[in-house]
Amino acid sequence: MRARMAFVLASILSTAAIVSLPARAEWPALGREVTAAVKDQELPQAASDGVSGAIIVWQDFRDSRGSIFARRVLSSGDLDPAWPVDGLAVLSDSAALDAAFAGQALPVIVSDGTGGAIIAWQDGRSEANALDIFVQHVLRSGKVDPAWPANGRALCTVRGDQQLPKIASDGAGGAIVCWMDGRSGFTGTDIFAQHVLASGAVDPAWTANGVALCTAPSLQALPQLVSDGSGGAIVTWHDFRSSTTGADIFAQHVTSSGAVDPAWPVNGRALSVVTGDQLDPTIASDGLHGAIVAWQDPRSGASHIFAQHVLGSGAIAPGWPANGIAVATAADDEVHPLIVTDGLAPGAAGSGAIVTWQDDRDGINHDPFVQHVLATGSVDPAWPVNGRALSLSDGEETAASIVGDGAGGALVAWEQDSFIFVNHVRASGVLDPTFPVNGQFVRLVLTFQNDPALVAAGSGGAIVAWDDRDSGADANIFAMIVQTEATASVDPGVSGSSLALSRRGPSPSRGPVTLSFALPREAAVQLVIYDVSGRRVRALMSGTQGAGRHEVAWDQRDDGGRLVAAGIRFARLEVEGRALTEKVVTTR
């Protein structure tokens, strides 16, 4: 603790002259305590509530077996008073769980597109089955969806461990969940997926207990997935099927119908099969039905960061080498990458994804770095070779989270010496000057802060959640707003309470939708259509607009001129830092 105190004092002194953004007035200066329930609350995950707030879910030990709880924090920093104090029990019938063998763990969450969220977890209620996969829908109102089973919908209950679920939106109020699956004693751990509809029913078109995405020999592990933009998903994992190359990176496409895409190879498309263990894949949508995948890769001895781009067709994208491009190859190890779409128009010049990782190039400790990968098959030449350092402090920096800023850049949070830090990199690869050089403290208190989870909060900012404990005390869940330079430019004279975004026309709609707003004076404006996963669909307006009323028609086509599929979309208006959202439902 003495060494940690010295670190804190040194950090405060070294940044005392730096002017950083204060927290929004409504948010407590030291963060919002989301729950103070007894026992430990840990491993938070967060999803947007659609109006710049967040729904936070966590693993909770107020019941000794462990369970899943959630709570909504508003964009103002207040806790939604409609939600139970200390959190909503995601499994709402506790009496039915009295005879359960074990509890629930490792929750993951995705927005439902209507202000609520879908949550999946690994579940130990059945001793005979071992671990299973369950899912639940929580409403914006702070209640468990009464149309769903009180203790969650079972996605897989076969014998053997099903674990480490990951989740993505299906674009229509439901979700696709993938997991590691140990049902087979012959092929090792495999990769499966299942689709739950917005109604709470398991999609009858999908195989009961999950669609097998890969049943190759040996171990397939650590799956990650992303929506394909058409109601299906692309899943990646690291794979030990080869006895000569070690672990390799593979991906597979499951369509909205529950079929493994026949255009893709059986058991997955190889993204990298060089010698050495390629591990820890992470995935982001390319916005055009494919995905960009990054991983850690020791092909040259030390572990470095590589990436690959796979198209929706299952082919490797033109311009990309067969075994991926080098994102960072500095001295010593680069490990644990995370990737996020850069938010630029898919297919536009300069679009791609942003990768962060933990970097040991100084040979002393890991620091967070970040790099921009272009969809065309190279790293962004405007960014530093081998990445931009988000921090070069003396501490060991781990447990990162990343989210796009909506303008081509990203925010990254990490844990350092049991504090949570955040930094912001612009689309240009330059760091946000409103942040201290080595990142901004989220909560400058001598507690033990772990497991940060970021979610976009509008206007280029984000909400970060984490678990936080005093020495010798239980862990609780906290949240805090993180502002960027964009947030600092908000002018109440333009973006005050009088500003509104409205939609004209039926919803659902088959034809054009007209969006309108009025400006009291000339202002910088962006009007963009997004899908429920936060991916840009169509940029309708960008630039300085004059005072008065503005109307913009959206023809239900994306930036590439293609008609969008049926589902939920959002129109987001940003006026000098103030963001407003309007729901648009399309039908085909």
Secondary structure, DSSP 4 states (H G I P E B T S, - for coil): -HHHHHHHHHHHHHTTT---PPPPTTS-TT-EEEE--SS-EEEEEEEE-SSS-EEEEEEE-SSTT-EEEEEEE-TTSPBPTTSPTT-EESS--GGGGTT-SS-EEEEEEEE-SSS-EEEEEEE---TTT-SEEEEEEE-TTSSB-TTS-TT-EEEE--SS-EEEEEEEE-SSS-EEEEEEE---SSS-SEEEEEEE-TTSPBPTTSPTT-EEEE--SS-EEEEEEEE-SSS-EEEEEEE---TTT-SEEEEEEE-TTSPBPTTSPTT-EEEE--SS--EEEEEEE-SSS-EEEEEEE-TTSS-EEEEEEE-TTSSBPTTS-TT-EEEE--SS-EEEEEEEE--SPTTSTT-EEEEEEEE-TTSSS-EEEEEEEETTTEE-TTSPTT-EES---SS-EEEEEEEE-SSS-EEEEEEETTEEEEEEE-TTSPBPTTS-TT-EES--SSSEEEEEEEEE-STT-EEEEEEEE-TTS-EEEEEEEE--HHHHT--HHHHSTT---EEES-SSBSS-EEEEEEESS-EEEEEEEEETTS-EEEEEEEEEE-SEEEEEEE-SB-TTSPBPPSEEEEEEEEETTEEEEEEEEE--
